[in-house]
Amino acid sequence: MKAIIPVAGAGTKLRPHTYTQPKALIPLAGKTILSIIIDQLVEAGIREYVLIVGYLGDKIQDYVKLKYPDLEFHFVHQNERFGLGHAIYLTRNIVGSDEVFIALGDTICEYDVKAFLAQPGAVLGVVLIGSPDLAEELAADLLLARLTVGHDAAGGRKDRDAHAASDARDAVVADVDALTGA
C-alpha cells in the first residue's frame, strides 16, 4: 500500500507564515503538520509514500528525506494546480495497481488508521460540519480515501468501486444538504 499526500498548495490563507515555509511544514505543538500525518500512517504500517509537491516543494523533499530516512518517498510535481483530483491523477504512474491511502497534507485527523485500513473496498471518511456553505469544502478538504483493486474468481484483477469516491462525495453532499435543509 502507498500513501498519497498532496502538499502542493501555496498556503495563501496562512500568509505571512507561508512565504518561506510550505503549510505542511508549519510547526504545531512541536511537530510539523506533515510529520503528524506521516507518524500516524507509519504507526499503521504504511512505509511507502507519494508526495505531490509544488510551492516550496524542495523544502518538503529535504524535510522528509532527513526526518524519515527509512521510509520510501516518491515525489510528483504539480506545476499547475487544477485541484485535488488532478493532483491524485498525477500519481498514476507511480501507484500503478497498488492500493492507496490518500491523506490531505494540511488536514490533521484523530482516527484509528489501522481500523480504517481494515475496511473492505473503497472507503471515504468525512466529518459533518454545521454550515451548508461548507458542503463543497467538506467533500474536498476533509477527504480521506482508500481505493482498492479486487480480484475476480480466476485470480485476475478487476477494478472494484471504481467510482466509489465520486459516488461517496455526491452522497455526502446530499446528506449534508438533507441535514442542514439546504
HELIX and SHEET records of a PDB file:
HELIX    1   1 THR A   12  LEU A   14  5                                   3    
HELIX    2   2 HIS A   17  TYR A   19  5                                   3    
HELIX    3   3 LYS A   23  LEU A   25  5                                   3    
HELIX    4   4 ILE A   33  GLU A   43  1                                  11    
HELIX    5   5 GLY A   57  LYS A   67  1                                  11    
HELIX    6   6 LEU A   84  TYR A   89  1                                   6    
HELIX    7   7 ARG A   92  VAL A   95  1                                   4    
HELIX    8   8 VAL A  113  ALA A  118  1                                   6    
HELIX    9   9 PRO A  132  LEU A  134  5                                   3    
HELIX   10  10 ALA A  135  ASP A  141  1                                   7    
HELIX   11  11 ALA A  164  THR A  180  1                                  17    
SHEET    1   A 6 GLU A  72  HIS A  77  0                                        
SHEET    2   A 6 GLU A  48  VAL A  53  1                                        
SHEET    3   A 6 LYS A   2  VAL A   7  1                                        
SHEET    4   A 6 VAL A 100  ALA A 103  1                                        
SHEET    5   A 6 LEU A 144  LEU A 147 -1                                        
SHEET    6   A 6 VAL A 123  GLY A 125 -1                                        
SHEET    1   B 2 PRO A  27  LEU A  28  0                                        
SHEET    2   B 2 LYS A  31  THR A  32 -1                                        
SHEET    1   C 2 VAL A 149  HIS A 151  0                                        
SHEET    2   C 2 ARG A 157  ASP A 159 -1                                        
END                                                                             
